[in-house]
Amino acid sequence: MAAAEFDYEFVLEDEFDAMNSSLDKKKSVDEILSGKYPAKNHARKVAHELGVDEGIIYLVGEPERRFPDSDQGPKFRQQRYFYYLSGVDYAGCTVTYDIGLDTLVLWIPYTEPKKSHWFGSTPSTAQAARLYDADQVHYASDLAHYLTSLPSAATVYVLHPDQRPPPLVQHQSFRARSSDGPRIDTTALRPAMNRAREVKDQYEIALVRRANDISSAAHRRVAHALLRMRNESQLQAVFEAVCTARDAHSQAYPVIAGAGPNGATLHYGANNAPLKGHATIVLDAGCEYRCYASDITRTLPISGSFSPRAAAINDVVARMQTECIELMKPGKFYYEIHNHAGHVAVDGLLKLGILRGTREELIAAGTISAFFTHGLGHHVGLEVHDVVGDAPLLMPAAAETVGSFRRGKRTMMTPEKLAAMNRFSKATAAEKQRTVLRAGMILTIEPGLYFNRAYLEGFFREDPVHSKLIEWDVVERYYPVGGCRTEDCILVTESGYENLTTAPKGQELLDVINGRERSKPRE
């Protein structure tokens, strides 16, 4: 069958719907989301993290944009810090919060009737007051008067220097107070909001749960149709169609659908290669729902069953994920869970003959980072790689020892960083209590093993330490496997964890691909 002949038809009413797997939970989510987004409580939480009793928090939303020399613009994406204090998802808005008065004010644009005829209208102030969790709603044209009327003793907290309120731009940094206006603090707000955003409330958890439910249904649908697909692009098309049909019109990140060696590129994005000739495909895809993200990865056997080598790697990754998820609980250090994943991987690759030497010397050298090249996971919320509070999950001391952990959106692991993290003592870590897991955090557990020829041979083949610990003849036979990753979103609860991701994996995934899944009656 040619790629162009693939049948994209899907009937939502007749297929298994992951969102119906727990009717009571679904009703609970619907009940929670029927209320207003808790912007006021978020504002109070940020004020608490600021540690002040007075002042004005000032946040601007995303403006309406156009491409240069065009009447078209990019797809609108609201500023996430602004959304956290407003729940408003359209352009041209501002929010202020008076900490002393505990007053949240939303400032919205006025839509002229002629413009509303062409593009639709934004809510009026009266409508916005009913829709959003704000004490007052005013038109943005009145904002300048409010700002210039603030007392000179006031402090206005903004995210960045370039986001100072235009009427107050003449006032300098937070250390310099002008005699005719408030001071502007450009440093305290962002870390305070990051700390506030780390732990999610009930409403935010419901949004991430819904995003995971929709994405899980899309992953299931892709698996169901996999044997009829001929190109990476078809997986992307089906996934996005299912999400859109369930009112999730945006992806939390670009879909990654990498077959064979393409699956060994962490942020592969071409999604246009044929599936023929490859054993597996890595599908990393998650929608966002009302600005909240999901993040799910499955490695699928293209023929319906894993080749022996792909199955062996998939089994190791499955053990890594299963054991790490079981370790998720409040008070646990995330870097310890990452280390555990690495140790499981060492044991697995030693057994397969890919690594050689002793377990102890491999762990001490950090050689497993040649294959497990990224951090175990990250926070999920308003961003797919959500903000962190005072310290990164994989420990600041190790980062200070060997340089930054970040490489783009992911935490890049090298042998030096992994070895430093393995040496990091729990006593030292305990001094950084913000780095432990707390109830209400949502994080991914996404172990993976990759056989990226350019990376392995460019950085490890000639290394005097690691080249001796890798069996290169065996690695050569695993290059066609490409990559293998499994990823779920995990909520830390008071007593342990809850897996928010219901996309099929393991034997269930194979059953779905091969049409052996048991149908579940709709309730």
N, C-alpha and C positions, 0 to 999 in steps of 0.2 A: 504494500500500500504506500503510495507516495505521501509525502508530508502534507501536501495541500489537501489530500483526501481525508484527513483525520476528522472524525465526527465529534464536534464539540458539544453536542446536545447533552444536557443533563437535566433530569427532572427532580426538582427539589422535594416535591411531595412524597416521592417514592423511595428516596435514598435514606440510608441511615444518617441520622443527624446527631452529631456529637453533643449538641446543646440539649438534646432530649435524654441524655444518658442518666440524668438525675433530675427528675421533675421538681422535687422539693427545692433543690439548689437553684434551679432555673427560676422558680417563682421567687425565691429569696433575692436573687439578683435583680429581677424585674421590679420587685418592691423597693429595693434600695435605689435603683436608678430612676424610679418615678419621682423621687424628690429632687431638690435643687443640689447642684454641685456645691460642696461645703466651703466656699471661698472664704467666708468670714472666719471659720475655725482655722483655716490655713493661715490667714493673716495673723491671728492670735498666736499660732504656733511659731511663725517667723519672728514676731515681736519677742516671744519668750527666748528664742535662740539669739536674738540681738542683745538681750539682757538689759533693755532700757525701758523706762516707764513713759517716756514722751518722745515725740518726733513724728515725722511724716514719711511713710514708705511711698515711693513714687515709681510706678512701672508703666512703661509704654508697650502697647501691642504692636503687632506687625502692621505697617502701612500698606496701602494699596500700591502695587508696583507695576511698571510697564517695562518691557524690553526697549533698549535704545532704538529709536527710529521705527517704532512699531506700535500698533494699537492693541497688541497682545502682551500678556504678562505671564510670569511663572505661576504655577499652581499655588494657591494660597496655603501657607502653613503658619499657624499662629505661634508667636513667641511663647515658649513653654513656661518661663518664669511668670510672665504676665497671666497666662492661663491658670496657673496654680492659685493666683489671688483673685481670679475673676470668673472662670468658667465660660468666658466669652470667646467664640470662635469666628469672628469676622473682623475686617480691617478697620483701622483708624481709631481705636479705642485707647483709653488710659485708665488706670486705676490708682487711687490714693487711699491710704489707710492712716488715720490719725490714731496713733498708739494711745495717747493719753485719754482721748475721748472714746476710744474703741468704736470708731466710725469708718466704715468702708464705703467709698464713693466710686461709682462707675461713671466715666465720662465717655459718651458715645457720639458718633457723628450723626448729623441730621441729613436725611435723604430728601432731596428735592423731588417733587412729584414727577417731573419730566424724566429724571434719572431712574426713578423706581419703575417707570413704564418699560424702560429698556433692560434693566438689570435686576429688578426687584428691590425691595426696600429693607433697610435695617429696622429693628424695632424702634418704636417711639420710646420716650423716657418712661411712660406709664406701662407699656408692654414689657420693657426691660426690667422694671421693678418687680413684675410678676414672675419673670423668667429666671432671674439671677439672684444670688444670695448677697445682696448689697443693701446697705442702710439707705442710701440715696442714689439716684441716677440723674445726671444732668447732661446737657449737650456739651460737647467738647469746646464750643465757642466760649463757654463761661469759665474754662479752666484757668486761663491766664489771670483773670481777676482773682480767683481763689488763691493762686500761688503768690501773687504780689501782695496779697493782704496778710500773708503769714507773718507772725511776729519775728523780729530780728533775732530773738533768742532761740528760735526753732532750729531743728536739724532735719534736713531732708535727706533720706537714704535712697540712693540710686545704685543700679547695678554696675555701670561703667561711666567713666568721665564723659563720654560722648552722648550719654543719655540724661544729662542734666536738663531740667526743665528750661525751655527756651527763655521764659521771662526772667530766669535766675542765672542765665549763662554767665553774666558778668561777675557773679560771685565765684570765688576761686575754690580750691580744694578744701576738704573737710578740716584741714589744719589752719586755714586762714578764714577768719570771720570778717565779713564786710559790715560796716556800721549801719548800712541801710537795708539789710536783708538777712535771711537765714544762712547758716552754713550748709555746705553740700558735702555729705559723706559718700565717697565713691568706693570704699573698701570693705565695709562691714556687711552689706546686704547680701552679696552673693554667697559667701560662706555660711551665713545664717540660713539662707533659703536652701542651700545644699543639705545642711544638717536636717532641716525640717522635712525635706523631700525624701530622705533616705527611708524613713518608716512610713508606710502607707496606712491611711485610715480605711474604714469599712467601705466607703464609696469608691475610693481608688482601687481597692482590691476587687470590687465588683466589676469595675471597668476593665481591669487587666484580665479578670476571669472571662468576661464576655469576649474580649479580643482573642484569648486562647481558645475559647469554644469555637468561634468562627474559623480561626486558622486551623484548628484540629479537624473540623469538618472538611476544609479545603484539602488538607493533607490526605485525608481518607479518600476523597474523591479522586485525587491524582493517583493514589495507589490503585484504586479500583479500575482506572483507565490505562494504567501503565503499559500493559501488554499490547495495547493498540497504538502506542505512541512511537514516533520515529525520530523525533528531534527534541533537543533541550527546550526549545521555544514552546513546545506544546505543553510541557509541565507548567511553565510560567503562565501560559494562557488560561489553563483550566484552574489553576490556583487562584489567580486574580478574579476570574469570573465568579467563582463560588463566593469569594469574600464580598465582591460588589453586590451580588444578589442578596446578601445578608446585611446590607446597609453598612458595610465597611469599605468605603470608597478609596482609602489610601493604604498603602503598605507602610509598615514601620521602617522598612529599609528595602533597597532593591532586591528582588528575588534572585537567589543564587541557585542555579540548576546546572551543576557541573558533572558531566559524564566522564568516567575513566580518569585519566590524568588531570582533566580540568577540575576534578573534585579535590585535587591537592593544592589548588589556589584558593586561599581563604576567602577572598572577596571577589571571586570570579563573577563576571557580570555580562559576558557576551551572550550566553544562553542561546546559541544558534548552531551548535554542532550536532551532527547525527548521533544517535544512540548506538547504531550498529557497530559491532566490534568491541564494545565495552561491556564490562561485567556489572558495574554499579553506577548509580548516579546519586550525588549528594544534593538534596533539596533543602535549602535553608531559606525559609519563608515565613513571614508573620505579618498579619495586618495590624492596623491600629484602629481603635474604636473610641470615638470622641476624644481623640488626641492621646489615648493611652495605648501602649505597645504590647505586642506579643513577640516571641522569638522562639522558633521551633525548627529543629533540623532532623531529618530522617535520611538514612542511606538505604536506597532501594535497589534490589537486584533486578536488572533490566529484563532478564529472561524469566523471572518468576522464582528463581532459586539462586543462591549465592554460589559462585565458583569456590572450590576448596580454599584457595588463598584468601579470597574476599571474606569467606565465612570465618576463617581463622581470625582475621583482623577485626571483623564485626563482633565476634565473641569477646575479644579482649576489651574493646570499647564498651560493650554492654556491661561487662563486669565493672569497669571503671565507673560508669554512670550509676549503676545500681548500688554499689557500695558507698559512693560519695553521697547520693541522695539520702541514704540511711543515716549519714552522719550529720545532716542538717538539723540544728536545734539552737535555741538561744544560748548565748555564752560561748559558742564554739568559734574558734578562729578559722576564718575561711582559708588562710594560707595552709593550715594543717590539712584541710580537706583536699586542696590542690596537691599537696605533697603525697597524700594517700593515693590519689589518682595516678601520679607518676610512678609510685612504687608498684601498683597493680600492673601498669604498662611495662615496667622493667621485667616483672615476673613473666608476663605474657610473651614479650619479644625474646626473652632468653629461651623460653620453652620452644619457640618457633625457630630458633637458631639465627635470628636476625641480629641479636646482640650476643656478645661473648664476654668472658671474664666472670667475675663474681658479682653477686647482687650488691654487695657493700661498695665495691669500687665503682660500679656503674652509678649508684645513687650519689656517692661522694663527688664524682666527676660531673654529674648533671647531664650525662649523654642522652638521656631520654628526650631532652628538649629538641634533639634533631628530628624527632618524629612527632612528639606532642609539643607543638611549637607555640602555643598560646595559653593564656590563663584559663582556668577551669570555668570561669563565667563572669558575670557582671550584674549590677542592679538593672531592673526593668521597671519602667514607669512612664512618665511623660516623654522620655527618650528611650529608644531601644537599648542603648548603652547609657543608662541613667546616671545622674550625678552621684558623687560620693561626698561624704561629709568631711571630717577633718583629716582622714588618712585613707589611702587606697586599700582595697581588700587584701592585696598580696604584700602588705607591710611596707611602711615608709623606710624603715632602717635598711632593708635590703636594697631598696631603690637608691638610697643615698650612697650605698656602698659601691654599686656597679652602674649607676646611671639610671635614666628614666625607664620605667617599665612600658610606657605607652609607645605604640607604633600605629599611628592612625587611630582607628576606633577600638582596637583590641590591645590587650596586654601581651606584649611580645616576650616570650621566654627564650633566654639563651642559657647555655650551660653555666656561665658565670652567675647569672641572676638566680637560676635554680639552686646552684650550690650555696649561694649566699642565703637564700631563703631556707634551705635545709639546715643551715647553721644557726638560724635565728632562734634565740632562746625564748621559751614561753614566759620566763620572768620578765624579759625586756618587753615582750609583746603586751604583757598585762598592764604596762604603763600607758598603753594606748587603747583605753577601753572603747573608744569609738570604732575600733576595727573589729570588734566581736559582732557576731550575728545577734540580731534582736527581733523579737516578735513583730510582725508587720513588714519586715523586709521581703522583697520579692527578688530573687536572683536566679540566673540560669545555672544549670549544671550541664556543661557541654564538652565533655572530653572528646578528643579526636586523635587519630593517628594518620600521618600523611607521608607519602612517598614522593616527594617533590625532587626530581632529579637535579634541577639547577641549584636548589638550596642545599641538598645533601652533599653533592659533589663539590659545590663551590665553597662551602664552609667547613665541611667535616672530613672530606676524603684525604686531605693532606695534613690535617691537624695531628700533631705528634701524640696527643692523648686519645682523642676520640676515634681516630682512624683505626686504632688497634682494638677498640671495643665494639666495632661494627663489622659484621660479616658481609662484606660487599658482594660476594657472589650470590648470597641469598637475597640481599636487597634488590639486586638486579631482577630477580624473578617476581618481586612484588611491585615494581614500578607500574605495571599495567593496572594494579588495583586503584592507584591514585590516592584518594582520601576516604576516610570513614569518620563520620561525626554523628552523634546523637545528642539532642538538646531538648530539655524541658524547662519550663518556668516553675520555680519552687517557692512557695510561700512559707516563710518561717512562722510557726505558730507558737503559742505559749508552751505547748507540750512537745513540739517537734517540728513537723513540716506537713504541708499538703502540696501535692503535685497538681498544678492548675492545668497542665497540658494533657489532653485526652486523645491526641493523635495516636493511631495504632503503631506499635513497635513490637519487636520480637516475633514470636510465632503468629500473633494476631495480624501483624503487618503482612506476613507471607500469605496468610489466609485471605486477606482482603485482595491482594494482588492477584491471587489465583482463583478468586471467586468462591472461596470456601467459607467466608464469614457467615455466621448465623444471623439471619435477619432479626431485628428487634421491633416488635409492634409499636407503633406510635401511640402515645398516651394522650 
